[in-house]
Amino acid sequence: MGELTKLPNIAAKLESQLNDIGITTIKQLKEVGSREAWLRILDRDPSACIMRLSALEGAIQGVRWHYLDEETKKSLKEFYKQHKG
């Protein structure tokens, strides 16, 4: 396992998916952002869900995805609906 698993919400599978899309460091993940990283994962894995998007955002913010603030959760849900229907 690499450095991404040091972040909350990132286990081996999600780290592997991030590596597959060219994100191998915490800095890269923060630069790309949760939404763009999720879209890149979605291109390869149509099962990418709202929880994966939330996990990425939580990892960037340094919190478990359950503890994201309500405004962030709402924004992520709207983004998800735009791209997954």
Buried (B, 14 or more C-beta within 10 A) or exposed (E): EBEBBEBBBBEEEBBEBBEEBEBBEBEBBBEBEBBBBBBBBBEEEEEBEBEBBBBBBBBBBEBEBEEBEEEBBEBBEEBBEEEEE
